Amino acid sequence: MAIAAAGALFALSVCAPPATAAPDPGSPVKVNQVAYVPGLPKQATIVSSATTPIGWTLRNAAGVTVASGQTTVKGADTLSGDNVHIADFSAYDTPGSGYVLSAGGSDSYPFDISAAPVQQLRKDSLAFFYHQRSGIAIESQYVGSRYARPAGHVGVAPNQGDTSVPCRTSCGYSLDVRGGWYDAGDQGKYVVNGGIAAWQLLNIYERSTDRAALGDGTLAIPERANGVPDVLDEARWEVEFLLRMQVPDGRTDAGMVHHKIHDENWTGLPMRPEADPQRRLLSPVSTAATLNLAAVAAQAARIWRTIDPAFSARALTAAEKAYAAAKSNPGRIASGSDSTGGGAYDDSTVSDEFYWAAAELFTTTGGASYRTDVTGSPLYKGAGFNQGGFYWGWVAGLGDTTLAIVPNGLPAADVAATRARMATFADGLLSQMATQGYPAPNGGTTYNWGSSGQIANNAAVLGLAYDFTGLAKYRTGAFQALDYLLGRNPLNQSYIAGYGEKAVRNVHHRFWANQADASLPTAPPGALSGGPNSGLQDPVAQGQLAGCKAQKCFVDDIGAYSVNEVAINWNSGLASLASWAAEHTGTVPPQDTTPPSAPGTPVASDVTSTWLRLTWAPSSDPESGVTGYEVRRVSGSTSTVVATTTTASASITGLTPATAYTFVVAARNGAGLTSAASAPVTVTTADPPADARPSTPGLPVASAVTATGFTLTWAASTDDNGVTGYEIHRRQGDALSILATSTGPSVTLTGLTPNTEYILMVRAKDTAGQFSLLSSPVTVRTAAAPTGGCTVAYSANSWGAGFTGSVTITNTGTTAWTSWTLGFTFPGDQRVTQGWSGRWSQTGAAVTATNESWNGAVPAGGTVSLGFNGSYTGGNTNPTVFTVNGTTCA
């Protein structure tokens, strides 16, 4: 998104003279050229001066007419200058490819009816960031030979490298700022643009309801087999760069962050990164850049807390240091004249950055000072949306998004008010779209630089409004934004490379520069062009598009940098929209808007001077199921999350002796809704012990690992009064639970879940009731469940929204069962409401039934029958995998 200087384009003007004609709008029948999603509205725009409806037909790939109808006259469209009609073919919902819509004697481009392209777009829009990486070779095994290239800016001639970069204005030091993403078509790296882009990738993960689709191995990147979700690996590449831009301790402005780093002067086009000979320079620090780091590093610390604790701690330290430095230097504004060799990215208002950073730090730490900065801000509870949506220069909405979706201890009424304000902003977008011939949530009548990115960001807010309310209008609006980006616009232009019959190819980029050098590639699939821009700030656009209507101010030309550049923050917006859309395709069940019931009042036990256990009556949630609990410490008006757990108990550690603590518990369901807090319990920790506590047990070692158990041994503890036993604790996230006890330094665990990771620690107890510190953790994965030895027959008889499930279990093994546990997972939203001949329970989609006292014994070759009544919406597809006693059955 950096504005290229005229001199930077001189080489381009020699290699590829701009065209002389305005873009051809093509067929008057404008459609999403890729795919309409089954179950969603499907509309096309027809350019026609007719004042009465005209007929339309929909043909399949064989040329057979499958639907027909009459258009609705829309009339004059301000943003395009066209007279338009709307053809609505939503009633036709048969998946397929090669459909063509015809009206007024003209045909559309072909398109599919399918959800698959949206799923692929999620991956391709995220793949853009690997292409843009600095400081690492882009390998053909991940991107193909055409897009492969050596590492750029690592100090290999002719590069001068990013490993020791001096300041443009003397600062007395150089920084190692390798890595990160190239910002756009140029090879600069900008903190305020990288900040929002990294945040959006991390937010994709935090917001996702289908994290498996973002998991390890889902993207073609070098880190795809490291056990960490790939979207987080890609985001970390940028976060690490942002951390390197912070002024080190002992230097003037320590804790502040340099605004950007790029070439000393603009480079020409084309210019592969590894061939760039320019000296690289750091621009001065800025308050905005410093707060970007504070926000993103705090977010990263939260996400990596259990994935990589060391990185989490490093990120949080940097975030808190940056926030304190920014508060001490609130007026360090980037210069608007610092635009030689890179864009200025100047921003004179930083109240929004302060709000965003405080929101992230509060959500991560629960700190009282951050809470005060959040709730005391005039932007609190969504007020930032009064000025519009969000982009790199106005980031209040990022803070609101985090506060609206991540548990944080704020009053439920305030979170609801934030969500409501975002829905009100979404309503305004829908009102504007309703007047348009080519609906797109641009948010105004002027299309600015990067309009495609703004449309994607606003569509993401529409998606949030849908998640908060369940109202279909918001979901429809978000998918209409995709329709616009994929070709339903005045120019029949897909603004996403590789998607559609007329997709952008010649984006402004120094490596994807095929138009200037045929040996170089065009833009890769999933790259988003900046799109129409009424400002026309480059010579090519000025020469071809003078007087253009807002939605027609575009040309697919490499020299038209003000309309056809790419940028990481535009693609992060597209990735956010595509990821949300991929999770909301097909038939969607009614939105759960009811939070779980409040948990019971916590009861304290095992209270020592530094430790206690809380248990409570579990919550219930018949719609989405209870997915977990938050234990919060209450101190005055501050509520801080001190543990999370999936069970109705938690261990609280690190307490101060002889101190009163007040705790409450809240539940969270599968729809992300949080219950009211339980009644509080106040507990006073014990006085410090009179004698020494036991020594810490040795590192546990696992042996004889099976699908349902293993043996754990450790070096014994010692104590001045004697060790009476040991507790074996399992860690799940931030919560600890006692898995077993033992009188000696060994225990055999049974009844475990097959193919499941267990993180275990041991502590000793002495005769005085004191506990040792927890041992170092050991991670053990049980073996996969054996197959065979049982069969399960399942049938369902449906009526309306209810059904009866019948199950017959057969012991096909050679040994009699003395008890049995049946397990399976529903593929849809089915719920067990009443069961018989077994003790039924359900968590989310997972169902468990155990024997009654009278039918637990099943001889070899014997059977047992049981059943239940249930409810469902949509389809009632049968489960396919069943287990009995941990064994997968035929």
Secondary structure, DSSP 8 states (H G I E B T S, - for coil): -----GGGGHHHHHHS---SS------SEE--SSEE-TTS--EEEEE---SS--EEEEE-TTS-EEEEEE-EEEEE-TTT--EEEEEE-TT----EEEEEEEETTEE---EEE-SHHHHHHHHHHHHHHHHTBSSS-B-HHHH-TTT-B--SSSS-TT---SSSEEBSS--S-EE----SB--BSS--EEHHHHHHHHHHHHHHHHH-S-GGGGSTTSS-STTTTSSS-HHHHHHHHHHHHHHHTB--TTSTTTT-EE-EEEESS---SS--GGG----EEE--EEHHHHHHHHHHHHHHHHHTTTT-HHHHHHHHHHHHHHHHHHHH-TT----TT--SSS-----S--HHHHHHHHHHHHHHH--HHHHHHHHTSTTGGGGGGGG---BTTB-HHHHHHHHHHS-----HHHHHHHHHHHHHHHHHHHHHHHT-SS----SSSS--TTHHHHHHHHHHHHHHHHHHH--HHHHHHHHHHHHHHBT-STT--B-BTTSSTTB----B-SSS-TTT-TTS----TT-B-----TT--SHHHHHHHTT--GGG-----TT-HHHHB-BHHHHHHHHHHHHHHHTT-S----------------EEES--SS-EEEE------TTT-EEEEEEEEEETTEEEEEEEESSSEEEE-S--TT-EEEEEEEEEETTS-B------EEEE-----SS---------EEES--SS-EEEE------SS-EEEEEEEEEETTEEEEEEEESSSEEEE-S--TT-EEEEEEEEEETTS-B------EEEE-----B-SEEEEEEEEEETTEEEEEEEEEE-SSS-BS--EEEEE-SSS-EEEEEESSEEEEETTEEEEE--TTS--B-TT-EEEEEEEEE-SS-------EEETTEE--
